[in-house]
């Protein structure tokens, strides 16, 4: 029997969902949780795909741990929970090429990439969709530089650890960018509120203007009647006989 799970690396806990999946198998759930947590301990803070191969007769099981999704690993490197909902417009972090290589090392064994360099480029592609900068640049720009051989030394040497100084510089750069993004979003929100206020004012003014207007048709209809009426004095004058000479 094969049971597939997505667990929190190193922190699988009992839950109704786990009970529903493992209960029918008749295995010791506590033991499964303990063994899975040991097997996924290196992926703390990341969602990890796990497959349990259970012998239905002996109730023994084997754990197969797959590498976490690339996006989850990148978010872990950045210490964030969500990617950007507007990747082209808003960025959520800034990685060094070494951190990208680190993620590629984890993913490469499960990839169909033809080479480790291709695996690094694949991770860069995930940076694009998440809204993550690399080396203070757009990820697409870094991908082109990889093709041109700019980072061959780091990739071939699988340099997977950026210095503390470099990480600080990357963080400082992103901090300044985030301030600009926040200011831009604030202005956009203000403009949006102004537009909404104008629309509401226009709606409120429309009924008032309609109520105060005199119908043109009514005014036109009254005019002929008024024009056709003759003063009473004029009628009496017409009835008087003409004076005799």
C-alpha positions in Angstrom: 0.0 0.0 0.0 1.3 3.4 -1.0 0.2 6.5 1.0 1.3 10.0 -0.1 1.6 12.9 2.3 2.7 16.5 2.3 4.2 17.3 5.7 6.0 20.1 7.5 9.6 19.2 7.4 10.7 17.8 10.8 7.4 18.8 12.4 4.7 16.3 11.3 1.9 16.2 13.9 -1.2 14.1 14.6 -4.2 15.5 12.8 -7.6 14.4 11.5 -6.3 14.2 8.0 -3.3 12.1 9.0 -5.7 9.8 11.0 -8.0 9.4 8.0 -5.1 8.5 5.7 -3.1 6.2 8.1 -5.9 4.7 10.2 -7.2 2.2 7.6 -3.7 0.9 7.1 -3.6 -0.3 10.7 -0.1 1.0 11.5 1.3 2.7 14.5 0.6 6.4 13.7 2.9 7.6 16.5 5.8 5.6 15.1 5.1 6.9 11.5 5.2 10.5 12.7 8.4 10.0 14.6 10.1 8.3 11.7 8.9 10.9 9.2 10.2 13.7 11.3 13.6 12.1 11.5 13.6 11.7 7.7 12.5 15.2 7.0 14.6 17.0 9.7 16.8 18.8 7.1 13.7 20.5 5.6 12.4 22.3 8.7 10.0 25.1 7.9 9.3 23.6 4.4 6.4 21.5 3.0 7.8 18.1 2.0 6.3 15.4 -0.1 6.5 12.0 1.7 5.5 8.6 0.4 4.9 5.6 2.7 5.3 2.1 1.3 3.3 -0.1 3.8 3.3 -3.8 3.9 -0.3 -4.6 4.6 0.6 -8.0 6.3 3.5 -7.1 8.5 2.5 -3.4 9.0 6.1 -2.4 8.4 6.7 0.7 6.3 9.4 2.4 4.3 9.6 6.2 4.0 10.6 7.9 0.7 11.2 11.6 1.0 11.1 13.7 -2.2 12.7 17.1 -2.3 10.4 20.0 -1.5 9.0 22.2 -4.3 11.6 24.7 -5.6 9.3 27.6 -4.6 9.2 26.3 -1.0 13.0 26.1 -0.8 13.4 29.6 -2.2 10.9 31.0 0.3 12.8 29.3 3.1 16.1 30.9 1.9 14.4 34.3 2.0 12.5 33.7 5.2 9.1 34.5 3.6 5.8 32.7 3.5 4.4 33.9 0.2 5.7 34.9 -3.2 4.6 38.0 -5.1 1.2 38.2 -6.5 2.5 40.6 -9.1 6.0 39.3 -9.9 6.8 41.8 -12.6 5.8 44.8 -10.5 6.5 43.7 -6.8 9.6 41.9 -5.6 9.6 39.8 -2.4 13.4 39.2 -1.9 16.9 39.3 -3.1 19.1 36.2 -3.3 22.8 35.6 -4.1 23.8 33.2 -6.8 25.2 30.9 -4.1 21.7 30.6 -2.6 20.3 29.7 -5.9 23.0 27.0 -6.3 22.1 25.7 -2.9 18.5 25.1 -3.9 19.6 23.6 -7.2 21.8 21.1 -5.3 18.7 19.9 -3.4 16.5 19.7 -6.5 18.9 18.3 -9.0 18.6 14.6 -8.1 14.9 14.7 -8.8 15.1 16.9 -11.9 15.3 15.9 -15.5 17.8 18.7 -16.1 20.6 17.7 -18.5 23.3 19.3 -16.4 23.7 21.0 -13.0 23.9 24.4 -14.9 20.5 23.6 -16.4 19.2 22.9 -12.9 20.5 26.3 -11.7 18.7 27.9 -14.6 15.5 26.0 -13.7 15.7 27.5 -10.2 16.2 30.9 -11.7 13.0 30.4 -13.6 11.2 29.9 -10.3 12.7 33.1 -9.0 11.1 34.9 -11.9 7.6 33.6 -11.1 8.0 34.3 -7.4 9.2 37.8 -7.8 12.7 37.2 -6.4 15.7 39.2 -7.4 19.1 37.6 -7.8 22.3 39.6 -7.3 20.2 42.8 -7.2 18.9 42.1 -10.7 15.9 40.7 -12.4 16.1 36.9 -12.4 15.6 36.9 -16.2 18.8 39.0 -16.6 20.7 36.6 -14.4 19.5 33.7 -16.5 21.0 35.3 -19.6 24.3 36.0 -17.7 24.4 32.3 -16.8 24.1 31.4 -20.4 26.9 33.7 -21.2 29.1 32.0 -18.6 29.3 34.8 -16.1 28.7 32.4 -13.1 30.5 29.3 -14.4 33.0 29.4 -11.6 30.4 29.4 -8.8 28.2 26.8 -10.6 31.0 24.4 -11.6 32.4 24.6 -8.1 28.8 24.3 -6.6 29.5 27.2 -4.3 26.4 27.1 -2.2 27.1 29.5 0.7 27.1 33.3 0.4 29.2 35.3 3.0 27.4 37.1 5.8 28.7 40.4 4.3 27.2 39.6 0.9 23.9 38.6 2.4 23.8 41.9 4.3 24.4 43.9 1.1 21.7 42.0 -0.7 19.3 42.6 2.2 20.1 46.3 2.3 19.5 46.7 -1.4 16.1 45.0 -1.1 15.2 47.1 1.9 15.6 50.2 -0.2 13.7 48.7 -3.0 10.9 47.6 -0.7 10.6 51.2 0.7 10.1 52.5 -2.9 7.5 49.7 -3.6 5.6 50.6 -0.4 5.6 54.3 -1.3 4.3 53.4 -4.8 1.5 51.2 -3.4 0.6 54.0 -1.0 0.2 56.5 -3.8 -1.8 54.0 -5.9 -4.1 53.4 -2.9 -4.6 57.2 -2.4 -5.4 57.7 -6.1 -7.9 54.8 -6.0 -9.7 56.3 -3.0 -9.8 59.7 -4.8 -11.3 58.1 -7.9 -13.9 56.3 -5.8 -14.8 59.5 -3.9 -15.3 61.3 -7.2 -17.6 58.5 -8.5 -19.6 58.6 -5.3 -19.9 62.4 -5.5 -21.1 62.2 -9.1 -23.7 59.6 -8.2 -25.0 61.8 -5.3 -25.2 64.9 -7.5 -27.1 63.2 -10.4 -30.5 62.7 -8.5 -30.3 66.2 -7.1 -29.9 67.8 -10.5 -32.7 65.7 -11.9 -35.1 66.8 -9.1 -34.5 70.5 -9.6 -34.9 70.6 -13.4 -38.3 71.8 -14.9 -39.5 69.4 -17.7 -39.2 71.1 -21.0 -42.3 69.4 -22.4 -44.5 70.9 -19.7 -43.2 74.4 -20.4 -43.8 74.0 -24.1 -47.3 72.7 -23.6 -48.3 75.7 -21.4 -47.1 78.3 -23.9 -49.6 77.8 -26.7 -52.5 78.0 -24.3 -51.2 81.2 -22.8 -50.5 82.7 -26.2 -54.0 81.7 -27.5 -55.9 83.3 -24.6 -57.2 86.9 -25.0 -57.6 89.4 -22.1 -61.2 89.8 -20.9 -61.1 93.6 -21.7 -60.3 92.8 -25.3 -63.3 90.5 -25.6 -65.7 93.2 -24.4 -64.2 95.7 -26.8 -65.0 93.4 -29.7 -68.7 93.2 -28.7 -69.3 97.0 -28.7 -71.1 98.4 -31.8 -69.3 100.7 -34.0 -70.0 104.4 -33.4 -72.4 106.1 -35.8 -71.2 109.0 -37.8 
